[in-house]
Amino acid sequence: MNLKNIKAFTLIELFVSITILFIIVWTVYIPYSHYQNKLLLKQWTKEISQNIIEARNMSINWVNSLSWNLSIWLYLNSEDLNNEYIKYYSYPHFFTWSQIKVNETSDIKLIKSKSLPYGVTINKINWKSKYLFYFDSITWEGKYIYWDSLWNKNIFTWSLINIEVSFKNSSSQSLQKIINYYTKSNIIDYN
């Protein structure tokens, strides 16, 4: 058997082929991963917007088993980095905003909680990290409450609430979204 007649790739040709293949795979993966992250962010921007509308509608239409109207508050917290969530609480309609605390009591019940998927973060809500959308079941009015760094409760009185959402706190414009909630008309707009 003559070894000179055997045709095969040399080691250098094999390394060049593998390198070219690696470059092709890498250039395809990066845009695909970026597109996936943008799509996830867009989906959850819409989901957060729908949660605000759902909380308001629940306060207007929802009744518990004792047929009392229950007011609803939607709590958003962007400070807890391990478990970002959106929580729905119900409370009797005779509660005022000054009686509401961040934790559950015998009169305030957790209805449901949604965790944001890995990577999607609520950065700020009008420059604050803890925010409460308070929807009264009798008057159908909304009040918007935030806590400062010393846990003092304040009512937000402007007619526009901005919710900044991003993917992994990205500074890239393509991985950031802003939800605009107009409190007077209950209209939500997001880009």
C-alpha positions as protocol buffer text, in pm:
chain_id: "A"
residue {
  index: 1
  type: MET
  ca { x: 0 y: 0 z: 0 }
}
residue {
  index: 2
  type: ASN
  ca { x: 136 y: 339 z: -104 }
}
residue {
  index: 3
  type: LEU
  ca { x: 82 y: 618 z: 152 }
}
residue {
  index: 4
  type: LYS
  ca { x: 134 y: 893 z: -104 }
}
residue {
  index: 5
  type: ASN
  ca { x: -192 y: 806 z: -285 }
}
residue {
  index: 6
  type: ILE
  ca { x: -415 y: 851 z: 25 }
}
residue {
  index: 7
  type: LYS
  ca { x: -617 y: 1172 z: 5 }
}
residue {
  index: 8
  type: ALA
  ca { x: -714 y: 1342 z: 333 }
}
residue {
  index: 9
  type: PHE
  ca { x: -724 y: 1680 z: 508 }
}
residue {
  index: 10
  type: THR
  ca { x: -408 y: 1801 z: 669 }
}
residue {
  index: 11
  type: LEU
  ca { x: -419 y: 1917 z: 1028 }
}
residue {
  index: 12
  type: ILE
  ca { x: -390 y: 2282 z: 922 }
}
residue {
  index: 13
  type: GLU
  ca { x: -680 y: 2250 z: 677 }
}
residue {
  index: 14
  type: LEU
  ca { x: -890 y: 2091 z: 951 }
}
residue {
  index: 15
  type: PHE
  ca { x: -816 y: 2377 z: 1197 }
}
residue {
  index: 16
  type: VAL
  ca { x: -895 y: 2638 z: 931 }
}
residue {
  index: 17
  type: SER
  ca { x: -1227 y: 2467 z: 854 }
}
residue {
  index: 18
  type: ILE
  ca { x: -1322 y: 2446 z: 1223 }
}
residue {
  index: 19
  type: THR
  ca { x: -1229 y: 2813 z: 1275 }
}
residue {
  index: 20
  type: ILE
  ca { x: -1442 y: 2924 z: 980 }
}
residue {
  index: 21
  type: LEU
  ca { x: -1733 y: 2715 z: 1107 }
}
residue {
  index: 22
  type: PHE
  ca { x: -1695 y: 2865 z: 1457 }
}
residue {
  index: 23
  type: ILE
  ca { x: -1697 y: 3220 z: 1317 }
}
residue {
  index: 24
  type: ILE
  ca { x: -2012 y: 3150 z: 1115 }
}
residue {
  index: 25
  type: VAL
  ca { x: -2193 y: 3000 z: 1415 }
}
residue {
  index: 26
  type: TRP
  ca { x: -2085 y: 3289 z: 1640 }
}
residue {
  index: 27
  type: THR
  ca { x: -2204 y: 3559 z: 1397 }
}
residue {
  index: 28
  type: VAL
  ca { x: -2542 y: 3389 z: 1369 }
}
residue {
  index: 29
  type: TYR
  ca { x: -2585 y: 3328 z: 1744 }
}
residue {
  index: 30
  type: ILE
  ca { x: -2522 y: 3683 z: 1866 }
}
residue {
  index: 31
  type: PRO
  ca { x: -2800 y: 3849 z: 1660 }
}
residue {
  index: 32
  type: TYR
  ca { x: -3035 y: 3561 z: 1739 }
}
residue {
  index: 33
  type: SER
  ca { x: -2972 y: 3595 z: 2114 }
}
residue {
  index: 34
  type: HIS
  ca { x: -3023 y: 3971 z: 2095 }
}
residue {
  index: 35
  type: TYR
  ca { x: -3350 y: 3919 z: 1904 }
}
residue {
  index: 36
  type: GLN
  ca { x: -3469 y: 3671 z: 2169 }
}
residue {
  index: 37
  type: ASN
  ca { x: -3395 y: 3919 z: 2448 }
}
residue {
  index: 38
  type: LYS
  ca { x: -3578 y: 4199 z: 2263 }
}
residue {
  index: 39
  type: LEU
  ca { x: -3879 y: 3974 z: 2210 }
}
residue {
  index: 40
  type: LEU
  ca { x: -3889 y: 3870 z: 2578 }
}
residue {
  index: 41
  type: LEU
  ca { x: -3867 y: 4235 z: 2686 }
}
residue {
  index: 42
  type: LYS
  ca { x: -4146 y: 4335 z: 2445 }
}
residue {
  index: 43
  type: GLN
  ca { x: -4368 y: 4054 z: 2571 }
}
residue {
  index: 44
  type: TRP
  ca { x: -4320 y: 4148 z: 2938 }
}
residue {
  index: 45
  type: THR
  ca { x: -4365 y: 4518 z: 2872 }
}
residue {
  index: 46
  type: LYS
  ca { x: -4707 y: 4428 z: 2737 }
}
residue {
  index: 47
  type: GLU
  ca { x: -4767 y: 4194 z: 3033 }
}
residue {
  index: 48
  type: ILE
  ca { x: -4685 y: 4465 z: 3290 }
}
residue {
  index: 49
  type: SER
  ca { x: -4917 y: 4707 z: 3109 }
}
residue {
  index: 50
  type: GLN
  ca { x: -5198 y: 4452 z: 3110 }
}
residue {
  index: 51
  type: ASN
  ca { x: -5147 y: 4392 z: 3484 }
}
residue {
  index: 52
  type: ILE
  ca { x: -5222 y: 4757 z: 3558 }
}
residue {
  index: 53
  type: ILE
  ca { x: -5542 y: 4745 z: 3351 }
}
residue {
  index: 54
  type: GLU
  ca { x: -5639 y: 4411 z: 3507 }
}
residue {
  index: 55
  type: ALA
  ca { x: -5594 y: 4544 z: 3862 }
}
residue {
  index: 56
  type: ARG
  ca { x: -5817 y: 4843 z: 3784 }
}
residue {
  index: 57
  type: ASN
  ca { x: -6082 y: 4621 z: 3623 }
}
residue {
  index: 58
  type: MET
  ca { x: -6074 y: 4382 z: 3919 }
}
residue {
  index: 59
  type: SER
  ca { x: -6144 y: 4670 z: 4157 }
}
residue {
  index: 60
  type: ILE
  ca { x: -6445 y: 4773 z: 3948 }
}
residue {
  index: 61
  type: ASN
  ca { x: -6594 y: 4428 z: 3887 }
}
residue {
  index: 62
  type: TRP
  ca { x: -6463 y: 4183 z: 4143 }
}
residue {
  index: 63
  type: VAL
  ca { x: -6656 y: 4072 z: 4452 }
}
residue {
  index: 64
  type: ASN
  ca { x: -6546 y: 3818 z: 4710 }
}
residue {
  index: 65
  type: SER
  ca { x: -6751 y: 3531 z: 4852 }
}
residue {
  index: 66
  type: LEU
  ca { x: -6918 y: 3761 z: 5107 }
}
residue {
  index: 67
  type: SER
  ca { x: -7032 y: 3995 z: 4827 }
}
residue {
  index: 68
  type: TRP
  ca { x: -6824 y: 4289 z: 4947 }
}
residue {
  index: 69
  type: ASN
  ca { x: -6657 y: 4495 z: 4687 }
}
residue {
  index: 70
  type: LEU
  ca { x: -6283 y: 4462 z: 4723 }
}
residue {
  index: 71
  type: SER
  ca { x: -6041 y: 4731 z: 4626 }
}
residue {
  index: 72
  type: ILE
  ca { x: -5722 y: 4617 z: 4457 }
}
residue {
  index: 73
  type: TRP
  ca { x: -5366 y: 4731 z: 4480 }
}
residue {
  index: 74
  type: LEU
  ca { x: -5090 y: 4632 z: 4246 }
}
residue {
  index: 75
  type: TYR
  ca { x: -4745 y: 4637 z: 4403 }
}
residue {
  index: 76
  type: LEU
  ca { x: -4430 y: 4662 z: 4190 }
}
residue {
  index: 77
  type: ASN
  ca { x: -4089 y: 4625 z: 4350 }
}
residue {
  index: 78
  type: SER
  ca { x: -3767 y: 4664 z: 4156 }
}
residue {
  index: 79
  type: GLU
  ca { x: -3539 y: 4666 z: 4459 }
}
residue {
  index: 80
  type: ASP
  ca { x: -3536 y: 4294 z: 4531 }
}
residue {
  index: 81
  type: LEU
  ca { x: -3290 y: 4174 z: 4266 }
}
residue {
  index: 82
  type: ASN
  ca { x: -3336 y: 3805 z: 4344 }
}
residue {
  index: 83
  type: ASN
  ca { x: -3713 y: 3800 z: 4296 }
}
residue {
  index: 84
  type: GLU
  ca { x: -3867 y: 4083 z: 4099 }
}
residue {
  index: 85
  type: TYR
  ca { x: -4239 y: 4048 z: 4109 }
}
residue {
  index: 86
  type: ILE
  ca { x: -4579 y: 4201 z: 4058 }
}
residue {
  index: 87
  type: LYS
  ca { x: -4825 y: 4134 z: 4341 }
}
residue {
  index: 88
  type: TYR
  ca { x: -5202 y: 4180 z: 4351 }
}
residue {
  index: 89
  type: TYR
  ca { x: -5358 y: 4245 z: 4691 }
}
residue {
  index: 90
  type: SER
  ca { x: -5724 y: 4292 z: 4786 }
}
residue {
  index: 91
  type: TYR
  ca { x: -5851 y: 4489 z: 5079 }
}
residue {
  index: 92
  type: PRO
  ca { x: -6194 y: 4603 z: 5203 }
}
residue {
  index: 93
  type: HIS
  ca { x: -6327 y: 4913 z: 5030 }
}
residue {
  index: 94
  type: PHE
  ca { x: -6336 y: 5111 z: 5355 }
}
residue {
  index: 95
  type: PHE
  ca { x: -5954 y: 5110 z: 5380 }
}
residue {
  index: 96
  type: THR
  ca { x: -5785 y: 5436 z: 5301 }
}
residue {
  index: 97
  type: TRP
  ca { x: -5443 y: 5466 z: 5143 }
}
residue {
  index: 98
  type: SER
  ca { x: -5294 y: 5561 z: 5481 }
}
residue {
  index: 99
  type: GLN
  ca { x: -5392 y: 5221 z: 5624 }
}
residue {
  index: 100
  type: ILE
  ca { x: -5212 y: 5025 z: 5353 }
}
residue {
  index: 101
  type: LYS
  ca { x: -4883 y: 4867 z: 5441 }
}
residue {
  index: 102
  type: VAL
  ca { x: -4644 y: 4672 z: 5221 }
}
residue {
  index: 103
  type: ASN
  ca { x: -4707 y: 4343 z: 5398 }
}
residue {
  index: 104
  type: GLU
  ca { x: -5015 y: 4123 z: 5424 }
}
residue {
  index: 105
  type: THR
  ca { x: -5247 y: 4160 z: 5727 }
}
residue {
  index: 106
  type: SER
  ca { x: -5573 y: 3989 z: 5822 }
}
residue {
  index: 107
  type: ASP
  ca { x: -5777 y: 4230 z: 5608 }
}
residue {
  index: 108
  type: ILE
  ca { x: -5531 y: 4257 z: 5319 }
}
residue {
  index: 109
  type: LYS
  ca { x: -5499 y: 3937 z: 5115 }
}
residue {
  index: 110
  type: LEU
  ca { x: -5254 y: 3840 z: 4844 }
}
residue {
  index: 111
  type: ILE
  ca { x: -5461 y: 3742 z: 4539 }
}
residue {
  index: 112
  type: LYS
  ca { x: -5180 y: 3650 z: 4302 }
}
residue {
  index: 113
  type: SER
  ca { x: -4817 y: 3714 z: 4236 }
}
residue {
  index: 114
  type: LYS
  ca { x: -4620 y: 3710 z: 3911 }
}
residue {
  index: 115
  type: SER
  ca { x: -4245 y: 3680 z: 3895 }
}
residue {
  index: 116
  type: LEU
  ca { x: -4072 y: 3847 z: 3607 }
}
residue {
  index: 117
  type: PRO
  ca { x: -3864 y: 3612 z: 3391 }
}
residue {
  index: 118
  type: TYR
  ca { x: -3489 y: 3599 z: 3433 }
}
residue {
  index: 119
  type: GLY
  ca { x: -3329 y: 3906 z: 3279 }
}
residue {
  index: 120
  type: VAL
  ca { x: -3636 y: 4132 z: 3264 }
}
residue {
  index: 121
  type: THR
  ca { x: -3608 y: 4406 z: 3525 }
}
residue {
  index: 122
  type: ILE
  ca { x: -3823 y: 4700 z: 3630 }
}
residue {
  index: 123
  type: ASN
  ca { x: -3556 y: 4965 z: 3671 }
}
residue {
  index: 124
  type: LYS
  ca { x: -3758 y: 5257 z: 3803 }
}
residue {
  index: 125
  type: ILE
  ca { x: -4112 y: 5380 z: 3833 }
}
residue {
  index: 126
  type: ASN
  ca { x: -4091 y: 5759 z: 3822 }
}
residue {
  index: 127
  type: TRP
  ca { x: -3744 y: 5740 z: 3977 }
}
residue {
  index: 128
  type: LYS
  ca { x: -3865 y: 5517 z: 4260 }
}
residue {
  index: 129
  type: SER
  ca { x: -3820 y: 5144 z: 4318 }
}
residue {
  index: 130
  type: LYS
  ca { x: -4131 y: 5047 z: 4520 }
}
residue {
  index: 131
  type: TYR
  ca { x: -4464 y: 5155 z: 4379 }
}
residue {
  index: 132
  type: LEU
  ca { x: -4828 y: 5084 z: 4451 }
}
residue {
  index: 133
  type: PHE
  ca { x: -5123 y: 5130 z: 4217 }
}
residue {
  index: 134
  type: TYR
  ca { x: -5426 y: 5166 z: 4448 }
}
residue {
  index: 135
  type: PHE
  ca { x: -5767 y: 5120 z: 4281 }
}
residue {
  index: 136
  type: ASP
  ca { x: -6073 y: 5193 z: 4494 }
}
residue {
  index: 137
  type: SER
  ca { x: -6373 y: 4967 z: 4433 }
}
residue {
  index: 138
  type: ILE
  ca { x: -6639 y: 5224 z: 4522 }
}
residue {
  index: 139
  type: THR
  ca { x: -6515 y: 5544 z: 4358 }
}
residue {
  index: 140
  type: TRP
  ca { x: -6311 y: 5362 z: 4087 }
}
residue {
  index: 141
  type: GLU
  ca { x: -6038 y: 5616 z: 4150 }
}
residue {
  index: 142
  type: GLY
  ca { x: -5672 y: 5531 z: 4137 }
}
residue {
  index: 143
  type: LYS
  ca { x: -5414 y: 5657 z: 4380 }
}
residue {
  index: 144
  type: TYR
  ca { x: -5047 y: 5601 z: 4320 }
}
residue {
  index: 145
  type: ILE
  ca { x: -4821 y: 5554 z: 4618 }
}
residue {
  index: 146
  type: TYR
  ca { x: -4445 y: 5518 z: 4649 }
}
residue {
  index: 147
  type: TRP
  ca { x: -4205 y: 5463 z: 4934 }
}
residue {
  index: 148
  type: ASP
  ca { x: -3888 y: 5664 z: 4969 }
}
residue {
  index: 149
  type: SER
  ca { x: -3557 y: 5528 z: 5097 }
}
residue {
  index: 150
  type: LEU
  ca { x: -3671 y: 5574 z: 5459 }
}
residue {
  index: 151
  type: TRP
  ca { x: -3998 y: 5383 z: 5394 }
}
residue {
  index: 152
  type: ASN
  ca { x: -4209 y: 5698 z: 5413 }
}
residue {
  index: 153
  type: LYS
  ca { x: -4529 y: 5662 z: 5214 }
}
residue {
  index: 154
  type: ASN
  ca { x: -4613 y: 5936 z: 4962 }
}
residue {
  index: 155
  type: ILE
  ca { x: -4889 y: 5992 z: 4708 }
}
residue {
  index: 156
  type: PHE
  ca { x: -4778 y: 6058 z: 4353 }
}
residue {
  index: 157
  type: THR
  ca { x: -4991 y: 6340 z: 4208 }
}
residue {
  index: 158
  type: TRP
  ca { x: -4865 y: 6381 z: 3851 }
}
residue {
  index: 159
  type: SER
  ca { x: -5080 y: 6265 z: 3563 }
}
residue {
  index: 160
  type: LEU
  ca { x: -4810 y: 6048 z: 3403 }
}
residue {
  index: 161
  type: ILE
  ca { x: -4632 y: 5746 z: 3551 }
}
residue {
  index: 162
  type: ASN
  ca { x: -4325 y: 5616 z: 3367 }
}
residue {
  index: 163
  type: ILE
  ca { x: -4221 y: 5256 z: 3421 }
}
residue {
  index: 164
  type: GLU
  ca { x: -3874 y: 5179 z: 3289 }
}
residue {
  index: 165
  type: VAL
  ca { x: -3821 y: 4815 z: 3193 }
}
residue {
  index: 166
  type: SER
  ca { x: -3500 y: 4666 z: 3055 }
}
residue {
  index: 167
  type: PHE
  ca { x: -3326 y: 4339 z: 2989 }
}
residue {
  index: 168
  type: LYS
  ca { x: -3052 y: 4287 z: 3252 }
}
residue {
  index: 169
  type: ASN
  ca { x: -3031 y: 4664 z: 3316 }
}
residue {
  index: 170
  type: SER
  ca { x: -2897 y: 4713 z: 2967 }
}
residue {
  index: 171
  type: SER
  ca { x: -2794 y: 5060 z: 2855 }
}
residue {
  index: 172
  type: SER
  ca { x: -2874 y: 4971 z: 2493 }
}
residue {
  index: 173
  type: GLN
  ca { x: -3184 y: 5150 z: 2363 }
}
residue {
  index: 174
  type: SER
  ca { x: -3299 y: 4831 z: 2189 }
}
residue {
  index: 175
  type: LEU
  ca { x: -3312 y: 4646 z: 2524 }
}
residue {
  index: 176
  type: GLN
  ca { x: -3504 y: 4917 z: 2712 }
}
residue {
  index: 177
  type: LYS
  ca { x: -3875 y: 4997 z: 2714 }
}
residue {
  index: 178
  type: ILE
  ca { x: -4080 y: 5269 z: 2882 }
}
residue {
  index: 179
  type: ILE
  ca { x: -4442 y: 5222 z: 2981 }
}
residue {
  index: 180
  type: ASN
  ca { x: -4639 y: 5547 z: 3009 }
}
residue {
  index: 181
  type: TYR
  ca { x: -4949 y: 5527 z: 3227 }
}
residue {
  index: 182
  type: TYR
  ca { x: -5176 y: 5833 z: 3210 }
}
residue {
  index: 183
  type: THR
  ca { x: -5355 y: 5834 z: 3544 }
}
residue {
  index: 184
  type: LYS
  ca { x: -5639 y: 6074 z: 3451 }
}
residue {
  index: 185
  type: SER
  ca { x: -5756 y: 5871 z: 3151 }
}
residue {
  index: 186
  type: ASN
  ca { x: -5625 y: 5524 z: 3248 }
}
residue {
  index: 187
  type: ILE
  ca { x: -5450 y: 5491 z: 2914 }
}
residue {
  index: 188
  type: ILE
  ca { x: -5129 y: 5294 z: 2879 }
}
residue {
  index: 189
  type: ASP
  ca { x: -4876 y: 5352 z: 2605 }
}
residue {
  index: 190
  type: TYR
  ca { x: -4549 y: 5170 z: 2561 }
}
residue {
  index: 191
  type: ASN
  ca { x: -4279 y: 5170 z: 2297 }
}
